Amino acid sequence: MDPNITKALNDKLYDKRKSGALELEGLIRDALQAQDHDRIAKIVHELCHHYAYAVHQPHARNGGLIGLAAASIALGPEVARYLEEIVPPVLACFSDSDARVRYYACESMYNIAKVAKGEILVYFNQVFDALCKLAADSELSVKNGAELLDRLVKDIVSESAASYISVLHHPNELLGHPDESPEHPPHHLETAFNLERFLPLLEERINVINPFTRSFLVAWVTLLDSIPDLELIAHLPRFLGGLFKFLSDSNTDVYTMTQVALDRFLNEIRKIARIKKGIAESKRSQSKDGRRLSTSTSTRSEVGGESEATGSTPIEHQVSIDEGDHASGDSESLSGDSGKSVNGDGDWIPGQDVHVDHPKILEILAGFLSSPSDAEEEQTSILLTALRWINAFFEICPEDIMPFVPSLLSHVLPRMSHDVDDVRQEAQKVNASLMDYIMSLSEDRQSSGSVGDKIQLPPSLSELGKELTGTQRRDSNLSNRLLKAVIRDQAAEGKAGTQSPIPGEDRGPSPRPVPELDYQAAVSALTLQFLNEHEATRVAAIAWLIMLHRMAPGRILTVDDGTFPALLKTLSDPSDAVVTRDLLLLSQISMHSDDTYFTSFMVNLLKLFCTDRRLLETRGNLIIRQLCLTLSAEKIYRTMADCIVKDEDVEFASIMVQNLNNNLITAPELADLRRRLRNLDNKDGQSFFVTLFKAWCHNAVATFSLCLLAQAYEQAYHLLQVFADLEMTVNTLIQIDKLVQLLESPVFTYLRIQLLEPEKYPHLYKCMYGLLMLLPQSSAFAALKNRLNSVSAIGYLHIAPRTYVPQSNTLNHLRQKSSEVGTSSAPQGPSASGFERPNRLKAREEGSVKWAELLDRFKATQEKARRTQQHATMGEDIPVGLETVEEKVQKGPPAVPPKNSGLRPNSPAGAMRPPVTPAAANAAQGHKPRSSLSNLGRFAGGVAGRNKKK
């Protein structure tokens, strides 16, 4: 360089440096015109090493920067061969400590890039890195200069990034292929801008926290995504995580830009999925048409060729419907694998061959859901956006979600109880979409009848075909009562599944099989949610278990599964909704299991009640009623009764029997069971009554009420006689009081009606008056007394003629005929009185019910309870030699008790008893207790006589 130029470039005044740069520009133009490249190279070398790299001479560095810019302007298109030496010193000045040097570096690079244009893309990574740092510069002038440079580089990238090839790197190849056709692009030539080289830098810079740098990065990501040929969407997983973190930025501009960018990416993923779906559906229809054509001609193997030759128009139509952004002239005629045009006039559709790594994206999204629930408030936006993306992926690629189901369940269900309403609603949407998808898979597989599908009810269940229709429909009806929010769309999906000819067609065209659901991992994730403090999460977890067990009852929640204790413990949950669904799940498992599971369930439930008395008090009725609603009520009562009989804890047995008995009397779910008990004419009813009676013996009042339910009034009367020898505790009196109140309920309407027929139900009167005698003067005593007084005149009417009617066989026959309407025809003894109907108890003696043994069992059980209570009060252990109830019963039938043994020897009723006649003695054979209708009549007559005397 000339000395005057050298002096001007070193001057501290900007104007003199600028004039020197103009002189330098003219010098280089002259050298370029003279083709003196050696001198130009020397000038450039001197500018770089003597000026731009002069670290301790800021004026010289400024002169070098303006000189390099002037040289680039003078070189024009020829600057490409010198960029390798010009660009590095300018980039080095970007990190100078002097703000003016950084500003002049931006100005110099701006002029260089403006001249070099596409060639500057060779150094894009270095320029981008420098601009990324300058975006957060503390000096406003530097930031403004960097912003101007950033705009220029963006324009160059938008125009040339996808196609520009540097003339320095591949000059010969471009000249050697002047007629490269679009069908055969020069794939072996590398463009100046390489996305693969840029992405590692973007991955590194995406983790910054400076809001200005974040805005800079979002703007560049948006720009690169707008260039179709770059296909940045295919590399989205590499920087998506960092982009999501930008949503937590307190800067509103950063949040808004990031949200817009993420929405753009999501829409693009949707668009690509729709394009691929349209192409796959068109190929499917073409292959069908091709097969039809091939059947009419000779068999050929190129079915795909026929479909491609005739399928251009339908594909065009399909894509034009699916994509409103494309022109109507877009068409696609594609081969199965290459994605290129098969015939000359076919067009390539943007996005048809773009591969989006859906599983990797879902993995990133699931990672954001796993953040702690007590995170900062700004994390809510990340959580909300991640949930929206996951919900959108059910439409885009539901088959890719299957491997993430356990993870999603672990993280989505707790979000259903989030403090922020938007997050809670979005989590509920994701949960509903996930459940709908899993259920639709099961429905489609069942409707298609495919045996090889992954999600299939296992063949281990017997009569699988019948259970798929009957059992599942019954399960659905039950869950409609308990899980309305969970299965509200199941019926609609079922209809859609039956109408769809191709299972899964509405969810995507992917021909690959849906991966198998990891049931065990899903169950483990759901079981952990039982510990969640929020009710909505626990309810959703059990609803999921119900649905998964319905899909594969033989694979999860089996007898030896470790989840059974957790399900049993959940019955102690404070939420009624959780307990109700837990009972539905346990019932469903029992329905699909053998009796071993059911018995184990009942035994463990009784153990739970025994150890947790508060649960029995607060939830006992709810648990029993819900189980009877979903399972066989008789089976439940039989199994529990058998367990109670074997239980040595007489106190718990009495409490449990009282609870079961109250439900038996009052629960609407047990109405059929009560009707079954009232019919003891068949062996099934008798067997059920005997089973209950043996267990009910632990509670005297419950045993008495059971006999009233079964209309075994004579047995009930004998129980009352035993009551006289028992200790009347406060608890017993309270139970009798409640029983009297229940007698006024609709359940015992039949009993109150039977009071109108004293000759037909003589022992019923004795039972009612016996209760009256046991009760103290209380409201219950008054209520029962009023009830009996209202029918006492009818009793006198029927009983009064008793002493005036002779014992006539003809009259006796007529009375028996009139009283035996609707009853079983038991053989009658010739000595039966005219008004003494061969009652239900005598008729059943010839069946399977052994009333005397049952009465002895009751006495033995009550005696055992008395001794146990006595020893417990004294603080002693129960003696080993104490006879059990079973041992007493197995000793053989007891001795026949004497007539009216229940009456005290000096009682008024005993004094009024007439002498025993031979006919009555004959009737007493076979352990049949004698009817005491005459006693009731004489007692009533005595009362009437006293009233007359008064």
Secondary structure, DSSP 8 states (H G I E B T S, - for coil): --HHHHHHHT-SSHHHHHHHHHHHHHHHHHHHHTT-HHHHHHHHHHIIIIIIT-TT-HHHHHHHHHHHHHHHHHHGGGGGGGHHHHHHHHHHHTT-SSHHHHHHHHHHHHHHHHHHGGGGGGGHHHHHHHHHHHTT-S-HHHHHHHHHHHHHHHHHHHHHTTT---TTTSHHHHHH-TT--TTS--TTS--SS-HHHHHHHHHHHTT---HHHHHHHHHHHHHHHT-GGG-GGGGGGGTHHHHHHGGG-S-HHHHHHHHHHHHHHHHHHHHHHHHHHHHHHHHHHHHHHHHHHHHHS---S-HHHHHHHH-HHHHHHHHHHH-SSS-TT----B-TTT-SBSSTT----TTTT----HHHHHHHHHHHHTS-TT--TTHHHHHHHHHHHHHHHHHH-GGGTGGGHHHHHHHHHHHTT-SSHHHHHHHHHHHHHHHHHHHHHHHHHHHHT-SS-SS---TTSSSHHHHHHHHHHHHHHHHHHH-TTTSTTHHHHHHHHHH-SSTTGGG----S------HHHHHHHHHHGGG-S-HHHHHHHHHHHHHHHHH-TTTSS-TT-THHHHHHHGGG-S-HHHHHHHHHHHHHHHHTS-HHHHHHHHHHHHHHHHH-HHHHHHHHHHHHHHHHHHS-HHHHHHHHHHHHHH---HHHHHHHHHHHHHHHHH-GGGHHHHHHHT--SSHHHHHHHHHHHHHHTTSHHHHHHHHHHTT-HHHHHHHHHHHTTS---HHHHHHHHHHHHHHTSGGGHHHHHHTT-TTTSHHHHHHHHHHHHHS-SSHHHHHHHHHHHTTHHHHHHHHGGGGTS---HHHHHHHHHHH-TTS------TT--SS----HHHHHHTTT--HHHHHHHHHHHHHHHHHHHHHHHHT----TT---HHHHHHT-------TTTTS-TTSHHHHT-----HHHHHHTTTT-----HHHHHHHHHHHHHHHHH-
